[in-house]
Amino acid sequence: MAREINTVGVVGFGTMGAGIVEVLARTGLSVKVVEVDAAGVERGLGHLEHSTKRAVTREKLTADESAALHGRVTTSLDLQSLKDCDLVIEAVPESVELKARIFRELDEILAPEAIIASNTSSLSITEISVVTKRPGKVVGLHFFNPTQVLKLVEVVRTVVTEPDVITDVVAFTERLGKSPVVIGDRAGFIANALLFPYLNHAVKMLESRYATREDLDAAMRYGCGYPMGPLALLDLIGLDTAYEILDTMYHQSRNRLHSPAPLLKQMITAGLLGRKTGRGFYTYDGPDSPVVVKDVQTPSEVDSATQTREVQRVGVIGTGTMATGIAEVFAKRGYDVVLRARGLDKAEKAIGAVRKSLDRAVGKGKLSEQDRDATLARISPAVEFVELADCDLVVEAVAEEIGIKKEVFAALDEVCKPGAVLATTTSSLPVIEVAAATSRPADVVGLHFFNPAQVMKLVEIVETISTGADVVATARKICLDLGKHPVHCGDVAGFIVNALLFPYLNDAVKMLEAHYAEGDDIDNAMKVGCGLPMGPFALLDVVGLDVSLAIQRTLYNEFREPGFAPAPLLEHLVTAGRLGRKTGKGFRDYS
């Protein structure tokens, strides 16, 4: 028979502990909380009061329900008060020595059948469990912050955890309205093992001054649909917590990608821990506030010092989805567009694709028929490069092959007027290589639009070592005029988005390859636990496994980082022709 879990103890009444207490009490359970001192109890009760008041204000909880919830919670400074608990959840700071001491004491106090769980996000459950006489009844119960909102709970079993304990704990977490995922005892578990190397990589980008904090965060929000950028998320988590998790992961894996960025240590030493101290990567209007205020690093709204070039006529080269999307975006904003293809039939077909897209917008009531017709009238087909001679800006959007792009830019160099801006939409190839195919490298810039260009707001402006300041300023002005959100970065493989996104996707493939967790569980962990719009395998199947492999190889070849080596499973799937949704088979089968 499944054990009855009616009375639950929680050790630690900080932000995480208070969130767990609220979730338990909301479910109707009696909750006994233990803190180290009266100040800690007071702080925890304050967290609980603030959260429940907000829930009542938002009509997620009635006043009577809130009062009943508080009535189910009792507090103490003595672990002995937990002696009749069926389950105790430890939620103290990430110190294995502190946790082990608490587990040792709880082992002496609790009934033999009681379960002891740790909310650790990265420490070894096995190491904590062996200090007790009941290692079979010790599990990890990793809730995510804010606990009241996020559904995911990672249930961590060790090699000696009893099967019935896992069964009972899974049933218990489902009773709380959570989505449990059962996994083995490995540093970072699923979510943190995939999330924190990505966050660490972003810090290293900032540290090297590759991009600003605002551009790094905006790139991942607008380019990937993430709810928060990596640096804002680190401020929310706490830089000290992030450092401890990464350090724990590094000591287990010895993977350099898990080694905390030196900037993290420096900021922690300076007391810049994120929101909880009022300053981290950003400055807030007070401790624990989510409101960002301007500081010395906040970029100025307008930079009028750099002159820009006049752009009225735009050339677009290519006939694929990206080219037609870019042509549509420019024409909608009033620019005259010359759409160049290798044949007139291909050019006409590409304009037909723009028409279909505009017709869909009309059908959805997002565009008038008059505006559709005016947009189409601004696009003219072209076959010869010379027809781009009077364009102020030419955007190349051909196949992602460096040889083809260099041929295009050499041809543009012959025909385009002096002062024309030449842009490539490459997502990972070196912009300087196409610039070198011209006699005017100062006029060449990367303009990486995201697909579909009509919808996605992000554009990465890629500046090479040769790009002129006025060309960069012109590119920015154009992006803003198109209603896009431009971010600036250097000419390094992957730019911002792909350099942060694809190593994370590659890590997920390695996790699946190691049989640590099922693909569905990994996807669920990242969607539910981290609030991402898609899990890694669903996203890989959409992007295309061949495209993903090519990008990962480019990153590996540029950085020579062992952790960036493409996962063998990814290479095998591509070799087998399982490329994702476009072939009907990838990590999943599609009908």
Phi, psi and omega in degrees: 000143177292140180288146177280128175242100182244327179245124185237136175259148175230125178257113184111122186237035175282200181302314182290313180300317180296322178296318179295317179302316181297315180299316180296312183292327177297330181280354179098007181276150171280130185237127177248124185247137178238131175236167185282332180208171183297324179297321178295320177298314181299316179298315180297316178297326176296315176303313183295315181297315181298316182293315182290325176298317179297321179295322178293317179300322181273006178061030173271348184209139175275165179298321180294319179296321178297316180297318179296321179300310180298327180292339181274354185254125173240149183238157181201164174253007188236123178300336179301334181294349182264008191299333181259015180283145177275334181212137174237130179251120178271130181222052180262173181304158187286074175230120183295327179294316179296315181295317180298319179297318179295317180297321179298317180291317180298324180300324179283333188270318189282158175296153185304327184273352182294146180261140175245128182236147175248137177270014181307145180261353183205341185285160183286119176294324180300314181298323179286321186291329187288350176281351181259169174268005182229051182302336178290343182250021178249132179223167169262135174233088186268099174280160180246149184263132000281127185300327182294336186255312187283132188275334188290137168227123176273117178264112188256120178259149173259180180291344182247000179298132182289136182304321182292332177294316178298316179302314182291321181290321177298314178299321180295314181294325176294324176298331178281357182083020182260168177249099182280144172234123182269127183218169178277175186270095180220141185308127179088346182053223180271296191299309183291327179296331178266326185285314191288326173299324177296315179296318180297319179298320179297320178297319180295325175297316179295317182301323181273003180060033178289323178206161179282164178299320181295318182288323177299315182290317180297323181302316183282332178286313183275331182275331183240353181074022179289144181294333179218151173285163186297323183283322175296323179293319177299320177298322179292315181294320187107124184293329178292319177296315180300318180299315181298318180296313180297318181297319177297315179298318182295319182293336176273320187265332188057024177274124184300334179292342179266352181288120186303136177301136180307327180301325178301312181298319180297318181292322178297316179300325180279359179081014179267086189261359182113207184304322187296337177253359180087352176212138175208240172289330175244168175252136183246164185280010175165164177302140179067011179268143175271357186275115180278135176242160181292146174219189185295339181270352181294126181291149178290151184294318184232131175244097184265001185290326183267129178289150176242162180265150180285129178231117177233325182246129187238133173260140176234127182250122180132163182228006181280186182301318182292316181297313181293325177295317180293317179301317179297316182300314181293315183296322178300327183271009174096004178278143170283131187238132172253116183259109186262131177229173182283346177210156183296323179297321179292321179296315179296321179295321179295319177294327175297324178294322176296318179301315180300317179297316179293322177299321178297320179296322177295316180299329180270002180076017181266352183209141177277158178298324179297317179291324176300312183295322179294322179296313180296325181294338181277350183257124177239142181280155177210153178239318182272142178300329183299338179290352177262006189300326183261013178284141177276334179219134173237127180248116178272129179221053179265187184303150184280063177229124188299324180297315181295316181296321180295322177298318180298314183290327175295321178293319178297322180300328182286326191250333187287145182291156177300138179091352177291140177272129180249121185237145174245143180263015182309146180261348182204347182283154181291122181294326182298332180291320178286327178297323181291345178280357180246170175263008184226057184301337179292339182269358186259135181216156173269132173233090185271096173284157179250150187267133357281134186299332181292335187253314187289130185279337188282140166225125175272120176266114187255115183260126176272177179294343183255345187299133179288147180299323180290332177290318177297315179297321178295315179301318179296314181300318180296315180301316179295321178295329179281357182081020180264166175252104181278142171233147184254140176205169179275173184273069180238142185315131176087346182053233179263300191298305183294327179292331178269324187284312191287325172299325176296316178296320179297320177298322179296320178296319178296324179295318177294318181300326181277002180060029179285323180206160177283154180303317180296322180291322178294314178300315181296319181299318183282329177285310185279319184281328185245358177070024180281148183294331179217149172286163185299323184283323174298319180291317178301319179294328178286314181296322186107124184293329178291319178295316181298318179296318180297318179294317180296322177296320179298316179297316181295317181294328181282313188268340182054034179269119183308323180293346179268357180301130182303139179298131179307323180300322179296317180295320181294319180295320178294317178301324181280359179082010177270091189257003180113207185300326184294337176253359179086351179217134175210239171288336175233163175263138181241143182277000000 
